[in-house]
Amino acid sequence: MALKKSQLKKIIALRGEIDKDPVKKYSVNELVSISQLSRDILIKGFKEQYNLSLYHYQLHRSMEYAVELLNKGELVKMVALTLGYKTTGNFARAFHKIYKKSPSQWRAEKLQQ
Protein backbone atom coordinates (compact mmCIF):
# COMPACT_ATOMS: atom_id res chain seq x y z
CA MET A 1 0.00 0.00 0.00
CA ALA A 2 1.57 3.26 -1.09
CA LEU A 3 0.68 6.15 1.16
CA LYS A 4 0.27 9.65 -0.17
CA LYS A 5 2.52 12.28 1.43
CA SER A 6 -0.44 13.83 3.18
CA GLN A 7 -1.48 10.46 4.64
CA LEU A 8 2.07 9.73 5.79
CA LYS A 9 2.27 13.13 7.50
CA LYS A 10 -0.97 12.39 9.35
CA ILE A 11 0.32 8.99 10.49
CA ILE A 12 3.58 10.53 11.71
CA ALA A 13 1.64 13.25 13.54
CA LEU A 14 -0.61 10.60 15.09
CA ARG A 15 2.41 8.72 16.35
CA GLY A 16 3.53 11.96 17.99
CA GLU A 17 0.16 12.25 19.73
CA ILE A 18 0.46 8.69 21.06
CA ASP A 19 4.03 9.38 22.20
CA LYS A 20 2.96 12.53 24.09
CA ASP A 21 0.74 10.53 26.44
CA PRO A 22 1.92 6.92 26.75
CA VAL A 23 -0.55 6.31 29.57
CA LYS A 24 -3.62 6.98 27.40
CA LYS A 25 -5.11 4.00 25.62
CA TYR A 26 -6.68 5.29 22.42
CA SER A 27 -9.39 3.34 20.64
CA VAL A 28 -9.12 2.92 16.89
CA ASN A 29 -12.12 5.23 16.50
CA GLU A 30 -10.37 7.95 18.52
CA LEU A 31 -7.25 7.56 16.40
CA VAL A 32 -9.30 7.74 13.20
CA SER A 33 -10.88 10.95 14.48
CA ILE A 34 -7.53 12.47 15.45
CA SER A 35 -5.78 11.51 12.21
CA GLN A 36 -8.67 12.35 9.89
CA LEU A 37 -7.81 9.22 7.89
CA SER A 38 -10.11 6.34 7.02
CA ARG A 39 -9.96 3.39 9.39
CA ASP A 40 -8.50 1.14 6.69
CA ILE A 41 -5.78 3.58 5.60
CA LEU A 42 -4.85 4.34 9.20
CA ILE A 43 -4.58 0.69 10.27
CA LYS A 44 -2.71 -0.51 7.20
CA GLY A 45 -0.60 2.63 6.80
CA PHE A 46 0.51 2.67 10.44
CA LYS A 47 1.47 -1.01 10.34
CA GLU A 48 3.36 -0.48 7.08
CA GLN A 49 5.22 2.55 8.42
CA TYR A 50 6.14 1.22 11.90
CA ASN A 51 5.87 -2.58 11.58
CA LEU A 52 3.51 -2.61 14.56
CA SER A 53 -0.24 -2.45 14.81
CA LEU A 54 -1.73 0.56 16.53
CA TYR A 55 -2.48 -1.62 19.58
CA HIS A 56 1.05 -3.01 19.79
CA TYR A 57 2.61 0.41 19.27
CA GLN A 58 0.60 1.81 22.17
CA LEU A 59 1.53 -1.22 24.29
CA HIS A 60 5.23 -0.73 23.50
CA ARG A 61 5.04 2.98 24.33
CA SER A 62 3.28 2.37 27.63
CA MET A 63 5.83 -0.30 28.58
CA GLU A 64 8.69 2.05 27.66
CA TYR A 65 7.14 4.57 30.03
CA ALA A 66 6.83 1.82 32.66
CA VAL A 67 10.57 1.19 32.32
CA GLU A 68 11.26 4.90 32.86
CA LEU A 69 9.20 4.80 36.06
CA LEU A 70 10.77 1.56 37.28
CA ASN A 71 14.25 2.95 36.60
CA LYS A 72 13.37 5.96 38.76
CA GLY A 73 12.60 3.56 41.63
CA GLU A 74 8.80 3.52 41.43
CA LEU A 75 7.11 0.51 42.96
CA VAL A 76 5.63 -2.00 40.52
CA LYS A 77 2.18 -1.52 42.02
CA MET A 78 2.34 2.24 41.51
CA VAL A 79 3.51 1.85 37.90
CA ALA A 80 0.63 -0.54 37.23
CA LEU A 81 -1.86 1.96 38.67
CA THR A 82 -0.29 4.85 36.76
CA LEU A 83 -0.70 2.94 33.50
CA GLY A 84 -4.32 2.14 34.29
CA TYR A 85 -4.04 -1.58 35.01
CA LYS A 86 -6.59 -2.91 37.46
CA THR A 87 -4.18 -5.49 38.83
CA THR A 88 -0.44 -5.78 39.13
CA GLY A 89 -0.72 -9.21 37.50
CA ASN A 90 -2.26 -7.78 34.33
CA PHE A 91 0.50 -5.20 34.15
CA ALA A 92 3.18 -7.85 34.75
CA ARG A 93 1.81 -10.00 31.89
CA ALA A 94 1.83 -7.05 29.49
CA PHE A 95 5.35 -6.08 30.60
CA HIS A 96 6.56 -9.65 30.16
CA LYS A 97 5.18 -9.75 26.60
CA ILE A 98 7.53 -6.92 25.67
CA TYR A 99 10.62 -7.46 27.84
CA LYS A 100 10.49 -11.22 28.55
CA LYS A 101 10.88 -10.61 32.27
CA SER A 102 8.67 -9.39 35.06
CA PRO A 103 8.67 -5.75 36.18
CA SER A 104 10.06 -6.89 39.54
CA GLN A 105 12.96 -8.67 37.83
CA TRP A 106 13.60 -5.58 35.69
CA ARG A 107 13.57 -3.29 38.70
CA ALA A 108 15.82 -5.59 40.76
CA GLU A 109 18.36 -5.82 37.92
CA LYS A 110 18.44 -2.05 37.48
CA LEU A 111 18.82 -1.41 41.20
CA GLN A 112 21.83 -3.78 41.30
CA GLN A 113 23.65 -1.81 38.59
N, C-alpha and C positions, 0 to 999 in steps of 0.2 A: 504494500500500500504506500503510494507516494503522497506525502503530505505537502500541501501548499505552504508557502512561507508564512502566510497569515495563520494557518492552523498550527504550524510548528511553534510560532511565537506564543500562541495561546496556551499550548501544552507546557512550554517552558515557564510561562508566567504562572500557570496553575501549580507546577512543581514548587515554585517559589512560595506560593500561598500555603501549600502543605508544609513546607520546610519552616515557615514562620511560626507555626503552632503545632509541634509534633504530638501534643497531647490530644488535640481534637481529632475525632474520628469522623471524617466526612463520608456521607453516603454518595453513591454514584450520582443520584439526582442532584445533590448539592453541588457536586463537582461539574456536572453538566451546566447547571445554572451559572456557576462562577466563570467557567471557561467560554460559555456561549458557543459551544460546539455540540454537534449531535452526539448522542450516546455512543453510537457505533464508531464514529471517528475518534472520539475521545478515548474509548477503551482500546481500540486497535492501535491508534496513533501513540498513546502513552506507552503501551507494551513494546511497540516497535522502537521507540526512542530510548527507553530506559531498561528494556529487557526484564521488566517486572510489571505485574498487574498493578492497578491502582491500589487494591487491597494490600498486596505484598509491599509496595513502596511505603505505604502509610505504616505498616507493621515495622518495617526496617527503620524508618525514621523514629518511631516511638521507642524502639529498642535502643537506638543510638542515643536518644535522650536519656533513657534509663541508665545506660552505661555512664553518661556524664554525671548523673546524680549519684550512682553507686561509687564512682571514682572520687566524688566529693565527700564520701562517708555517710551518705543517707542510708537509713535502714531499709531493708528490702520491703518491709510492710508499707513504709511511707512512699516508696517509689511506686509500688503497686497501686496505692490509693491515688497518688498524683496522676498516674496514667489512666485512671478510671476503671481499674479492675476491681471486681467485687470481692475476689479472694486472692490471697497471695499465691495459691496453687495455680490459678488461671494465668496469672502473670508469669509465674515460673515456667509453665509450659510454653507460653509464647516466647519467652526469652530463650529457652532451650532450643526452640525451632531455629532460631537465628544463630546463636553462639555455641550450641552443642555443649553447654554446661549450665548449671543453675545460677541464678543471680547470687546466691550465697557463696558458691564456689568462686564466681568472678570477683566478688567483693573481697573474699579472703585472700585470693591470689594477689590482688592489687594492693591490699594492705600490707602484705609481706614484702613487697618490692621497696 
